[in-house]
Amino acid sequence: MTSVLEFNDVSVVREGNRILSSISWKVDAAERWVILGPNGAGKTTLLQLAAAQLHPTAGEVTVLDDELGRTDVFELRPRVGFASSAMAKRLPRTEQVLDVVLTAAFSVTGRWNEEYDEVDVRRARRVLSEWKLDHLAERRFGDLSDGEQKRVQIARAIMTDPELLLLDEPAASLDLGSREELIELLGGFASAPDAPAIVMVTHHVEEIPRGFTHALLLGGGEIQAEGTTPEVVTSENLSSVFGLPLVVSSDDGRFTARAA
């Protein structure tokens, strides 16, 4: 499978409001995408479609070779890792960090009477270690800092070794140190040869990790630009989509933007 995600003339309408309009887009297995755009551009809705959490009003969405509306989404969803603020609200704050990650194996939130194999426990502990969380395995999720909680959410999303990883504003609300730590970890993960295809939504170019190969700009529910990250994340493109003269610069694979 080369293409892991494909949108063909997709539109989403809610209560008479058009959220997305005529979106045609494709993500290949070796690509790491960042989606940028102002508030209300349709970024989160796009990610919900990719996660099989939402069906389009018109057009076709194909996720991992399965077309939405013609497949069992309950079988499809475990193959897609999804970390978002909405998912974080469903995680019990009293749950141990290890169990928050481990329960992804059964696609549940909150450990009850499930029985986990030792291989699942080892996998969960290994993922926690990779995201520098192993020392927090027995801590309560609700006692962690924002940055630690964000990393736990990502660890949970990749616990099942997904074929597609979706991240909705993973660095939102983090302080500078926590943000940079997370972005460096994401960049290392994205650059690994065995990493899945990744699609990440963010509001800020400063949050684009190294190793993200492509970018999509959304504005007014429509694609304004798409292509390789250096081609898309430019002063001209961002000024147009955000409606403000901006100066974008890059250094060693990282981007910054400021008002002109």
N, C-alpha and C positions, 0 to 999 in steps of 0.2 A: 504494500500500500504506500503510494507516494503522497497522495492528498489525504489529509486527516480531517479537513474541514472545508466545506464548499457551500457558498451562498449563491443562489441563482435567482436574480430579480426579486429579492425578498423585501417585503413591506410588513410593518406592524402598525396596527391602528387600535387605539384604546379609547373607548367612550367618544368616538368621533375625532380624536386627535391622532394625527399621523406621527408616530415616534420614529420609524425608519421608513425610508422610501427607496425602492429599486436598488437594493444593495446586492452587488455581485462581487464576490471575493473568494479567494482560495488560499488555504494554508497547507504547505507541504510538511512532511514529517521532520525535515532537517531545519525548519525555519523557526525563529523566535521573534514574535511580533509584539510591538507596543502600539496601543490605541490611545490617541490623544484627541482632545477636543474640549470645548467649553461645557459648562453645566447645561444639561438638557439636550446635549447633542445626540444621545441615544447609545452611549458607550456601554452602560450596564445592561441595557436591553439586548444589545448585540451579544454580550457575554452570556446572558441567560439563554439565548437561542443556542449558542455553541455548547452550553452545558446540558442541553435537552431539558431545561426547566421551563421553557416557554415554546409555544408553536407559532409559526409565522401566520399572519393574516392572509398573505399571498406569497407566492414563490416557493422555492424548494431550499431546504437546509439539509445537507448531508454531513453527518458526524461519524467518522470512522467507518465509512462505507454504508452507513445505515441512514435512510431518509426519514426525517421526522414525520410522523403521521402514518408511517408504514413499518414501524418497528416497535418493539417493546422497550420503552424508555427505561424501565426498571432494570433491564439487563444491560442497557447501554450506559447508564449513568456511572456504574462502578468503574468503567474503563476511562472515565474522565475525572481528573483531579480538579476540584473547584474550591478556592479559598476566597471568601467574601465577608463583608461585615454582617450580612444577613445570616450566613452560616455561623459566624462567631456567636451571635445572639442565641443560637440553639444549643450551644455547648454548655453543659452544667458547670457553673463556676466552682462547685465543690468537688468536681471530678479530678482525680490525679492526672497529671500531665501524661504519664504513660498510657493511661486508659483512654484519654482524649484521642491519642494517636492510634491506639490499638483497635478501638471500636470502628475505625474506618474499614477494617477488614470485613465487617458485616453491614457496612453502610448505615450504622445507627449512631445516635448521639446519646450518651449515657449508658454505662455498663449495667446490664441486668443479670440474666441467667445464661448468657452465651458462654460457650467453652472455646477457648483459643488454644491452638496448637503451639508448642514451644517454638516452632519456626516463625509463627506470627509475632511472638514476644521478642524473639531475637531481631526480627526485621524492624519492629517498632523501636527497639533500643538503638539499633544501628542508625536509623533515620534521625533519631534525636541527637545522636553523637555527631552526625554530619552537619547538623544545624546548630551545633554548640549548645545543646539543651540537655545533654545526658545528666548533668548534675542537678537538674530540676525534675527528673522523672517522677519523684514521689511527692513533689509539691502540688498544691491545689492550683488549678488553672486560674481561678479568680484572684489568686494572690500574686500573680506574675505582673511585671510591668507591661505596658502597651507593646514595646518592642518584642519582649519574650512571647507574648500572646500571639503576635503576628507570625513569629517563626514557628510556633506550635501549630498554627492553622496551616501553614505551608507544609510542615512535616506530616500532618494528617492527610493533606491533599495528595502527597506522593507516597504514602504508606502502601497503597495498593499497586505501586509501579504503573501509573496510568500511561496511556498512549497519547494523551493530550492533557496539558496542565493549563488551567485558567486562573488568573489572579486578578481580582478586582481591587485596585488601589491598595496594594500590600503595604506601602509605606505611609499611608495617610495617618495623620495625628502623631507621628513619631518625632522625637527631638533629633537634632542633627547627628549626634553620635549613634543613636539607635537606627536612624535612617541609613547612614553610611555603612554600618555593620550589615544590615539586611541587604543593601544593594550589592555589596561585595560578595556576600554569600550567593545571592541570586545570579550574579555575573559568573561566578565559578561554576555553579550548577548548570547554567545555560550553555557554557562552553564545553561541558563534558560530552564526549562522543556518544554516550548512551542515554543522554537526557531526552525526554520526550519533546514533541512540539510544544511551544509555550505561547500563550497569548496573554498579555498583561495590559490592564487599563490603568492609566494614570492621568493626572491633571498637569504634571510638572515634568519638563524635559530633564531636570536635574535628577529625577528618579529613574531614568532609563539606565539599566545596568550595561556594562560592557558585554559583548557577545550577543546582543539583540540585533538580529540581522535586518529586520523589516519594520516599517512603521505605516500606520493608517491614520489619517486625519479625518475626523467626523465633524460635520457642522450642519445643524438643522436637519439631522436625520439622514444626511446624504454623505457619500464619500467625497471628500474634497481633494485628497491626494493619497497615493499609496505607492510603495516601492521600497527600495533599500533605505535603511535608516538615514545615511548621510544625504541621500537625494531628497528625502521628504522633510526631515527636520531642519528646515532652513528659515532664515529671517522672513523671506517673502511668503512662504506657505503659512507659517504660524501667524504672521501679521494679518493675513487674509482671514484665517479661520477664527481668530480671537478678536478681530475687529479693532486692533490697536497696533501702531507701529512698534515692532519688536526687533531687537538685535539678538541673534542666536550665534553662539560660538561653541566650539568643541575643542577638547584637549584630552589626548590619550583615551579616546573612546567614550568620554563623558561630555554631556551637553549642559550649557547654561543659557538662560534667556533673561533679558531685561528690557524695559521700555526704552525706545529710541530717544 
